[in-house]
Amino acid sequence: MKATDLRTKSVDDLGKELVELRKAQFSARMQISTQQSNKHDQLGKIQKDIARVKTILAEKASQA
């Protein structure tokens, strides 16, 4: 997920994207904790995507 792609989305779309990423983060955390998955790097990628979305949301809020 690129920041330039996120900047083209609306605030509502970014909110939906954030919710989906939070669900994916929870799912990945549960899979790792129950040892169903060993993809620890996936959790880091999801966290960075969440940070990107939150940053873009903050930028859009400060512009409005």
PyMOL Python script that loads the backbone (N, CA, C, O; Angstrom):
from pymol import cmd

cmd.read_pdbstr("""\
ATOM      1  N   MET A   1       0.844  -1.168   0.000  1.00  0.00           N
ATOM      2  CA  MET A   1       0.000   0.000   0.000  1.00  0.00           C
ATOM      3  C   MET A   1       0.895   1.237   0.000  1.00  0.00           C
ATOM      4  O   MET A   1       1.772   1.387   0.851  1.00  0.00           O
ATOM      5  N   LYS A   2       0.663   2.095  -0.943  1.00  0.00           N
ATOM      6  CA  LYS A   2       1.477   3.300  -1.075  1.00  0.00           C
ATOM      7  C   LYS A   2       0.706   4.506  -0.543  1.00  0.00           C
ATOM      8  O   LYS A   2      -0.522   4.558  -0.609  1.00  0.00           O
ATOM      9  N   ALA A   3       1.447   5.460  -0.021  1.00  0.00           N
ATOM     10  CA  ALA A   3       0.831   6.671   0.518  1.00  0.00           C
ATOM     11  C   ALA A   3       0.169   7.479  -0.592  1.00  0.00           C
ATOM     12  O   ALA A   3      -0.856   8.119  -0.360  1.00  0.00           O
ATOM     13  N   THR A   4       0.740   7.457  -1.791  1.00  0.00           N
ATOM     14  CA  THR A   4       0.141   8.211  -2.893  1.00  0.00           C
ATOM     15  C   THR A   4      -1.217   7.642  -3.264  1.00  0.00           C
ATOM     16  O   THR A   4      -2.120   8.388  -3.642  1.00  0.00           O
ATOM     17  N   ASP A   5      -1.372   6.327  -3.160  1.00  0.00           N
ATOM     18  CA  ASP A   5      -2.681   5.716  -3.428  1.00  0.00           C
ATOM     19  C   ASP A   5      -3.689   6.105  -2.364  1.00  0.00           C
ATOM     20  O   ASP A   5      -4.864   6.324  -2.658  1.00  0.00           O
ATOM     21  N   LEU A   6      -3.226   6.188  -1.136  1.00  0.00           N
ATOM     22  CA  LEU A   6      -4.128   6.538  -0.039  1.00  0.00           C
ATOM     23  C   LEU A   6      -4.583   7.986  -0.118  1.00  0.00           C
ATOM     24  O   LEU A   6      -5.708   8.307   0.265  1.00  0.00           O
ATOM     25  N   ARG A   7      -3.717   8.861  -0.610  1.00  0.00           N
ATOM     26  CA  ARG A   7      -4.083  10.283  -0.680  1.00  0.00           C
ATOM     27  C   ARG A   7      -5.213  10.549  -1.675  1.00  0.00           C
ATOM     28  O   ARG A   7      -5.898  11.567  -1.575  1.00  0.00           O
ATOM     29  N   THR A   8      -5.412   9.641  -2.635  1.00  0.00           N
ATOM     30  CA  THR A   8      -6.481   9.826  -3.613  1.00  0.00           C
ATOM     31  C   THR A   8      -7.831   9.382  -3.064  1.00  0.00           C
ATOM     32  O   THR A   8      -8.867   9.716  -3.639  1.00  0.00           O
ATOM     33  N   LYS A   9      -7.838   8.640  -1.968  1.00  0.00           N
ATOM     34  CA  LYS A   9      -9.087   8.140  -1.407  1.00  0.00           C
ATOM     35  C   LYS A   9      -9.759   9.190  -0.537  1.00  0.00           C
ATOM     36  O   LYS A   9      -9.115  10.113  -0.037  1.00  0.00           O
ATOM     37  N   SER A  10     -11.070   9.031  -0.366  1.00  0.00           N
ATOM     38  CA  SER A  10     -11.821   9.957   0.487  1.00  0.00           C
ATOM     39  C   SER A  10     -11.655   9.556   1.954  1.00  0.00           C
ATOM     40  O   SER A  10     -11.129   8.486   2.265  1.00  0.00           O
ATOM     41  N   VAL A  11     -12.107  10.423   2.836  1.00  0.00           N
ATOM     42  CA  VAL A  11     -11.991  10.174   4.273  1.00  0.00           C
ATOM     43  C   VAL A  11     -12.806   8.941   4.663  1.00  0.00           C
ATOM     44  O   VAL A  11     -12.370   8.151   5.500  1.00  0.00           O
ATOM     45  N   ASP A  12     -13.988   8.772   4.060  1.00  0.00           N
ATOM     46  CA  ASP A  12     -14.815   7.604   4.366  1.00  0.00           C
ATOM     47  C   ASP A  12     -14.124   6.316   3.940  1.00  0.00           C
ATOM     48  O   ASP A  12     -14.138   5.327   4.673  1.00  0.00           O
ATOM     49  N   ASP A  13     -13.516   6.327   2.747  1.00  0.00           N
ATOM     50  CA  ASP A  13     -12.799   5.146   2.265  1.00  0.00           C
ATOM     51  C   ASP A  13     -11.603   4.828   3.159  1.00  0.00           C
ATOM     52  O   ASP A  13     -11.303   3.663   3.419  1.00  0.00           O
ATOM     53  N   LEU A  14     -10.930   5.868   3.622  1.00  0.00           N
ATOM     54  CA  LEU A  14      -9.790   5.655   4.517  1.00  0.00           C
ATOM     55  C   LEU A  14     -10.243   5.075   5.853  1.00  0.00           C
ATOM     56  O   LEU A  14      -9.554   4.241   6.441  1.00  0.00           O
ATOM     57  N   GLY A  15     -11.394   5.517   6.323  1.00  0.00           N
ATOM     58  CA  GLY A  15     -11.943   4.970   7.559  1.00  0.00           C
ATOM     59  C   GLY A  15     -12.264   3.490   7.423  1.00  0.00           C
ATOM     60  O   GLY A  15     -11.989   2.699   8.325  1.00  0.00           O
ATOM     61  N   LYS A  16     -12.847   3.126   6.292  1.00  0.00           N
ATOM     62  CA  LYS A  16     -13.162   1.720   6.031  1.00  0.00           C
ATOM     63  C   LYS A  16     -11.879   0.902   5.914  1.00  0.00           C
ATOM     64  O   LYS A  16     -11.808  -0.221   6.413  1.00  0.00           O
ATOM     65  N   GLU A  17     -10.881   1.459   5.265  1.00  0.00           N
ATOM     66  CA  GLU A  17      -9.596   0.787   5.120  1.00  0.00           C
ATOM     67  C   GLU A  17      -8.956   0.564   6.484  1.00  0.00           C
ATOM     68  O   GLU A  17      -8.363  -0.486   6.729  1.00  0.00           O
ATOM     69  N   LEU A  18      -9.074   1.539   7.365  1.00  0.00           N
ATOM     70  CA  LEU A  18      -8.514   1.429   8.707  1.00  0.00           C
ATOM     71  C   LEU A  18      -9.192   0.306   9.492  1.00  0.00           C
ATOM     72  O   LEU A  18      -8.528  -0.453  10.197  1.00  0.00           O
ATOM     73  N   VAL A  19     -10.504   0.206   9.367  1.00  0.00           N
ATOM     74  CA  VAL A  19     -11.243  -0.854  10.056  1.00  0.00           C
ATOM     75  C   VAL A  19     -10.809  -2.226   9.543  1.00  0.00           C
ATOM     76  O   VAL A  19     -10.614  -3.152  10.330  1.00  0.00           O
ATOM     77  N   GLU A  20     -10.658  -2.355   8.223  1.00  0.00           N
ATOM     78  CA  GLU A  20     -10.227  -3.623   7.643  1.00  0.00           C
ATOM     79  C   GLU A  20      -8.822  -3.995   8.108  1.00  0.00           C
ATOM     80  O   GLU A  20      -8.541  -5.158   8.395  1.00  0.00           O
ATOM     81  N   LEU A  21      -7.947  -3.000   8.178  1.00  0.00           N
ATOM     82  CA  LEU A  21      -6.587  -3.268   8.623  1.00  0.00           C
ATOM     83  C   LEU A  21      -6.550  -3.670  10.094  1.00  0.00           C
ATOM     84  O   LEU A  21      -5.764  -4.535  10.480  1.00  0.00           O
ATOM     85  N   ARG A  22      -7.387  -3.053  10.912  1.00  0.00           N
ATOM     86  CA  ARG A  22      -7.449  -3.421  12.333  1.00  0.00           C
ATOM     87  C   ARG A  22      -7.941  -4.864  12.499  1.00  0.00           C
ATOM     88  O   ARG A  22      -7.448  -5.601  13.353  1.00  0.00           O
ATOM     89  N   LYS A  23      -8.921  -5.258  11.670  1.00  0.00           N
ATOM     90  CA  LYS A  23      -9.403  -6.639  11.717  1.00  0.00           C
ATOM     91  C   LYS A  23      -8.305  -7.604  11.288  1.00  0.00           C
ATOM     92  O   LYS A  23      -8.125  -8.660  11.894  1.00  0.00           O
ATOM     93  N   ALA A  24      -7.574  -7.235  10.241  1.00  0.00           N
ATOM     94  CA  ALA A  24      -6.473  -8.077   9.772  1.00  0.00           C
ATOM     95  C   ALA A  24      -5.381  -8.178  10.827  1.00  0.00           C
ATOM     96  O   ALA A  24      -4.779  -9.238  11.000  1.00  0.00           O
ATOM     97  N   GLN A  25      -5.122  -7.077  11.536  1.00  0.00           N
ATOM     98  CA  GLN A  25      -4.124  -7.077  12.595  1.00  0.00           C
ATOM     99  C   GLN A  25      -4.543  -8.018  13.727  1.00  0.00           C
ATOM    100  O   GLN A  25      -3.731  -8.795  14.230  1.00  0.00           O
ATOM    101  N   PHE A  26      -5.791  -7.942  14.116  1.00  0.00           N
ATOM    102  CA  PHE A  26      -6.291  -8.811  15.180  1.00  0.00           C
ATOM    103  C   PHE A  26      -6.194 -10.275  14.758  1.00  0.00           C
ATOM    104  O   PHE A  26      -5.751 -11.125  15.531  1.00  0.00           O
ATOM    105  N   SER A  27      -6.605 -10.556  13.543  1.00  0.00           N
ATOM    106  CA  SER A  27      -6.559 -11.922  13.036  1.00  0.00           C
ATOM    107  C   SER A  27      -5.127 -12.449  12.997  1.00  0.00           C
ATOM    108  O   SER A  27      -4.873 -13.586  13.396  1.00  0.00           O
ATOM    109  N   ALA A  28      -4.204 -11.639  12.525  1.00  0.00           N
ATOM    110  CA  ALA A  28      -2.804 -12.055  12.455  1.00  0.00           C
ATOM    111  C   ALA A  28      -2.240 -12.290  13.851  1.00  0.00           C
ATOM    112  O   ALA A  28      -1.496 -13.245  14.073  1.00  0.00           O
ATOM    113  N   ARG A  29      -2.596 -11.417  14.790  1.00  0.00           N
ATOM    114  CA  ARG A  29      -2.125 -11.588  16.161  1.00  0.00           C
ATOM    115  C   ARG A  29      -2.642 -12.884  16.782  1.00  0.00           C
ATOM    116  O   ARG A  29      -1.905 -13.588  17.472  1.00  0.00           O
ATOM    117  N   MET A  30      -3.911 -13.191  16.531  1.00  0.00           N
ATOM    118  CA  MET A  30      -4.489 -14.414  17.078  1.00  0.00           C
ATOM    119  C   MET A  30      -3.857 -15.653  16.443  1.00  0.00           C
ATOM    120  O   MET A  30      -3.606 -16.640  17.135  1.00  0.00           O
ATOM    121  N   GLN A  31      -3.601 -15.612  15.150  1.00  0.00           N
ATOM    122  CA  GLN A  31      -2.978 -16.750  14.479  1.00  0.00           C
ATOM    123  C   GLN A  31      -1.560 -16.983  14.991  1.00  0.00           C
ATOM    124  O   GLN A  31      -1.133 -18.126  15.154  1.00  0.00           O
ATOM    125  N   ILE A  32      -0.845 -15.910  15.241  1.00  0.00           N
ATOM    126  CA  ILE A  32       0.517 -16.047  15.759  1.00  0.00           C
ATOM    127  C   ILE A  32       0.488 -16.589  17.190  1.00  0.00           C
ATOM    128  O   ILE A  32       1.288 -17.455  17.547  1.00  0.00           O
ATOM    129  N   SER A  33      -0.430 -16.078  18.000  1.00  0.00           N
ATOM    130  CA  SER A  33      -0.477 -16.505  19.398  1.00  0.00           C
ATOM    131  C   SER A  33      -0.934 -17.948  19.549  1.00  0.00           C
ATOM    132  O   SER A  33      -0.526 -18.627  20.492  1.00  0.00           O
ATOM    133  N   THR A  34      -1.769 -18.427  18.641  1.00  0.00           N
ATOM    134  CA  THR A  34      -2.219 -19.816  18.703  1.00  0.00           C
ATOM    135  C   THR A  34      -1.350 -20.731  17.854  1.00  0.00           C
ATOM    136  O   THR A  34      -1.665 -21.905  17.665  1.00  0.00           O
ATOM    137  N   GLN A  35      -0.270 -20.189  17.353  1.00  0.00           N
ATOM    138  CA  GLN A  35       0.722 -20.909  16.560  1.00  0.00           C
ATOM    139  C   GLN A  35       0.131 -21.539  15.302  1.00  0.00           C
ATOM    140  O   GLN A  35       0.588 -22.594  14.861  1.00  0.00           O
ATOM    141  N   GLN A  36      -0.878 -20.898  14.726  1.00  0.00           N
ATOM    142  CA  GLN A  36      -1.425 -21.337  13.453  1.00  0.00           C
ATOM    143  C   GLN A  36      -0.643 -20.727  12.302  1.00  0.00           C
ATOM    144  O   GLN A  36      -0.728 -21.196  11.167  1.00  0.00           O
ATOM    145  N   SER A  37       0.114 -19.687  12.596  1.00  0.00           N
ATOM    146  CA  SER A  37       0.902 -19.006  11.576  1.00  0.00           C
ATOM    147  C   SER A  37       2.259 -18.643  12.163  1.00  0.00           C
ATOM    148  O   SER A  37       2.384 -18.376  13.358  1.00  0.00           O
ATOM    149  N   ASN A  38       3.262 -18.638  11.313  1.00  0.00           N
ATOM    150  CA  ASN A  38       4.583 -18.219  11.753  1.00  0.00           C
ATOM    151  C   ASN A  38       5.065 -17.011  10.952  1.00  0.00           C
ATOM    152  O   ASN A  38       6.267 -16.754  10.869  1.00  0.00           O
ATOM    153  N   LYS A  39       4.138 -16.282  10.371  1.00  0.00           N
ATOM    154  CA  LYS A  39       4.467 -15.101   9.564  1.00  0.00           C
ATOM    155  C   LYS A  39       4.459 -13.856  10.453  1.00  0.00           C
ATOM    156  O   LYS A  39       3.523 -13.057  10.417  1.00  0.00           O
ATOM    157  N   HIS A  40       5.501 -13.710  11.239  1.00  0.00           N
ATOM    158  CA  HIS A  40       5.598 -12.573  12.142  1.00  0.00           C
ATOM    159  C   HIS A  40       5.810 -11.274  11.383  1.00  0.00           C
ATOM    160  O   HIS A  40       5.441 -10.208  11.876  1.00  0.00           O
ATOM    161  N   ASP A  41       6.393 -11.338  10.204  1.00  0.00           N
ATOM    162  CA  ASP A  41       6.633 -10.129   9.425  1.00  0.00           C
ATOM    163  C   ASP A  41       5.328  -9.522   8.912  1.00  0.00           C
ATOM    164  O   ASP A  41       5.255  -8.318   8.667  1.00  0.00           O
ATOM    165  N   GLN A  42       4.300 -10.354   8.750  1.00  0.00           N
ATOM    166  CA  GLN A  42       3.010  -9.862   8.265  1.00  0.00           C
ATOM    167  C   GLN A  42       2.418  -8.865   9.257  1.00  0.00           C
ATOM    168  O   GLN A  42       1.799  -7.879   8.854  1.00  0.00           O
ATOM    169  N   LEU A  43       2.604  -9.115  10.534  1.00  0.00           N
ATOM    170  CA  LEU A  43       2.070  -8.222  11.560  1.00  0.00           C
ATOM    171  C   LEU A  43       2.720  -6.845  11.468  1.00  0.00           C
ATOM    172  O   LEU A  43       2.038  -5.830  11.613  1.00  0.00           O
ATOM    173  N   GLY A  44       4.002  -6.800  11.233  1.00  0.00           N
ATOM    174  CA  GLY A  44       4.704  -5.533  11.082  1.00  0.00           C
ATOM    175  C   GLY A  44       4.235  -4.751   9.869  1.00  0.00           C
ATOM    176  O   GLY A  44       4.103  -3.529   9.927  1.00  0.00           O
ATOM    177  N   LYS A  45       3.985  -5.446   8.779  1.00  0.00           N
ATOM    178  CA  LYS A  45       3.497  -4.788   7.562  1.00  0.00           C
ATOM    179  C   LYS A  45       2.116  -4.183   7.786  1.00  0.00           C
ATOM    180  O   LYS A  45       1.833  -3.073   7.335  1.00  0.00           O
ATOM    181  N   ILE A  46       1.271  -4.914   8.477  1.00  0.00           N
ATOM    182  CA  ILE A  46      -0.078  -4.413   8.763  1.00  0.00           C
ATOM    183  C   ILE A  46       0.003  -3.177   9.650  1.00  0.00           C
ATOM    184  O   ILE A  46      -0.720  -2.206   9.429  1.00  0.00           O
ATOM    185  N   GLN A  47       0.879  -3.209  10.652  1.00  0.00           N
ATOM    186  CA  GLN A  47       1.024  -2.064  11.544  1.00  0.00           C
ATOM    187  C   GLN A  47       1.511  -0.827  10.791  1.00  0.00           C
ATOM    188  O   GLN A  47       1.066   0.285  11.074  1.00  0.00           O
ATOM    189  N   LYS A  48       2.414  -1.012   9.841  1.00  0.00           N
ATOM    190  CA  LYS A  48       2.896   0.120   9.044  1.00  0.00           C
ATOM    191  C   LYS A  48       1.798   0.664   8.147  1.00  0.00           C
ATOM    192  O   LYS A  48       1.703   1.876   7.949  1.00  0.00           O
ATOM    193  N   ASP A  49       0.960  -0.225   7.597  1.00  0.00           N
ATOM    194  CA  ASP A  49      -0.155   0.231   6.781  1.00  0.00           C
ATOM    195  C   ASP A  49      -1.152   1.027   7.615  1.00  0.00           C
ATOM    196  O   ASP A  49      -1.687   2.034   7.150  1.00  0.00           O
ATOM    197  N   ILE A  50      -1.405   0.578   8.853  1.00  0.00           N
ATOM    198  CA  ILE A  50      -2.301   1.309   9.744  1.00  0.00           C
ATOM    199  C   ILE A  50      -1.736   2.702  10.017  1.00  0.00           C
ATOM    200  O   ILE A  50      -2.471   3.690  10.016  1.00  0.00           O
ATOM    201  N   ALA A  51      -0.438   2.771  10.249  1.00  0.00           N
ATOM    202  CA  ALA A  51       0.196   4.066  10.502  1.00  0.00           C
ATOM    203  C   ALA A  51       0.080   4.979   9.288  1.00  0.00           C
ATOM    204  O   ALA A  51      -0.148   6.179   9.440  1.00  0.00           O
ATOM    205  N   ARG A  52       0.235   4.431   8.088  1.00  0.00           N
ATOM    206  CA  ARG A  52       0.095   5.239   6.871  1.00  0.00           C
ATOM    207  C   ARG A  52      -1.304   5.817   6.757  1.00  0.00           C
ATOM    208  O   ARG A  52      -1.474   7.003   6.474  1.00  0.00           O
ATOM    209  N   VAL A  53      -2.311   4.969   6.982  1.00  0.00           N
ATOM    210  CA  VAL A  53      -3.700   5.417   6.863  1.00  0.00           C
ATOM    211  C   VAL A  53      -3.992   6.501   7.902  1.00  0.00           C
ATOM    212  O   VAL A  53      -4.623   7.509   7.584  1.00  0.00           O
ATOM    213  N   LYS A  54      -3.539   6.300   9.138  1.00  0.00           N
ATOM    214  CA  LYS A  54      -3.782   7.285  10.185  1.00  0.00           C
ATOM    215  C   LYS A  54      -3.073   8.605   9.879  1.00  0.00           C
ATOM    216  O   LYS A  54      -3.597   9.677  10.183  1.00  0.00           O
ATOM    217  N   THR A  55      -1.892   8.529   9.284  1.00  0.00           N
ATOM    218  CA  THR A  55      -1.161   9.744   8.924  1.00  0.00           C
ATOM    219  C   THR A  55      -1.912  10.519   7.851  1.00  0.00           C
ATOM    220  O   THR A  55      -2.042  11.740   7.945  1.00  0.00           O
ATOM    221  N   ILE A  56      -2.406   9.823   6.835  1.00  0.00           N
ATOM    222  CA  ILE A  56      -3.151  10.483   5.758  1.00  0.00           C
ATOM    223  C   ILE A  56      -4.439  11.085   6.305  1.00  0.00           C
ATOM    224  O   ILE A  56      -4.824  12.188   5.917  1.00  0.00           O
ATOM    225  N   LEU A  57      -5.111  10.363   7.211  1.00  0.00           N
ATOM    226  CA  LEU A  57      -6.325  10.909   7.826  1.00  0.00           C
ATOM    227  C   LEU A  57      -6.022  12.184   8.602  1.00  0.00           C
ATOM    228  O   LEU A  57      -6.802  13.135   8.553  1.00  0.00           O
ATOM    229  N   ALA A  58      -4.906  12.216   9.312  1.00  0.00           N
ATOM    230  CA  ALA A  58      -4.519  13.411  10.067  1.00  0.00           C
ATOM    231  C   ALA A  58      -4.191  14.562   9.123  1.00  0.00           C
ATOM    232  O   ALA A  58      -4.517  15.713   9.411  1.00  0.00           O
ATOM    233  N   GLU A  59      -3.547  14.257   7.998  1.00  0.00           N
ATOM    234  CA  GLU A  59      -3.243  15.304   7.021  1.00  0.00           C
ATOM    235  C   GLU A  59      -4.535  15.892   6.461  1.00  0.00           C
ATOM    236  O   GLU A  59      -4.664  17.110   6.337  1.00  0.00           O
ATOM    237  N   LYS A  60      -5.478  15.035   6.128  1.00  0.00           N
ATOM    238  CA  LYS A  60      -6.746  15.527   5.567  1.00  0.00           C
ATOM    239  C   LYS A  60      -7.534  16.322   6.595  1.00  0.00           C
ATOM    240  O   LYS A  60      -8.214  17.285   6.242  1.00  0.00           O
ATOM    241  N   ALA A  61      -7.452  15.935   7.860  1.00  0.00           N
ATOM    242  CA  ALA A  61      -8.155  16.668   8.905  1.00  0.00           C
ATOM    243  C   ALA A  61      -7.551  18.045   9.124  1.00  0.00           C
ATOM    244  O   ALA A  61      -8.274  19.006   9.386  1.00  0.00           O
ATOM    245  N   SER A  62      -6.238  18.148   9.019  1.00  0.00           N
ATOM    246  CA  SER A  62      -5.609  19.444   9.223  1.00  0.00           C
ATOM    247  C   SER A  62      -5.837  20.385   8.042  1.00  0.00           C
ATOM    248  O   SER A  62      -5.794  21.605   8.200  1.00  0.00           O
ATOM    249  N   GLN A  63      -6.075  19.827   6.875  1.00  0.00           N
ATOM    250  CA  GLN A  63      -6.340  20.666   5.698  1.00  0.00           C
ATOM    251  C   GLN A  63      -7.754  21.219   5.716  1.00  0.00           C
ATOM    252  O   GLN A  63      -8.007  22.292   5.168  1.00  0.00           O
ATOM    253  N   ALA A  64      -8.667  20.506   6.334  1.00  0.00           N
ATOM    254  CA  ALA A  64     -10.074  20.927   6.316  1.00  0.00           C
ATOM    255  C   ALA A  64     -10.372  21.991   7.330  1.00  0.00           C
ATOM    256  O   ALA A  64     -11.512  22.444   7.433  1.00  0.00           O
TER     257      ALA A  64
END
""", "prot")
cmd.dss("prot")
cmd.show_as("cartoon", "prot")
cmd.util.cbc("prot")
cmd.orient("prot")
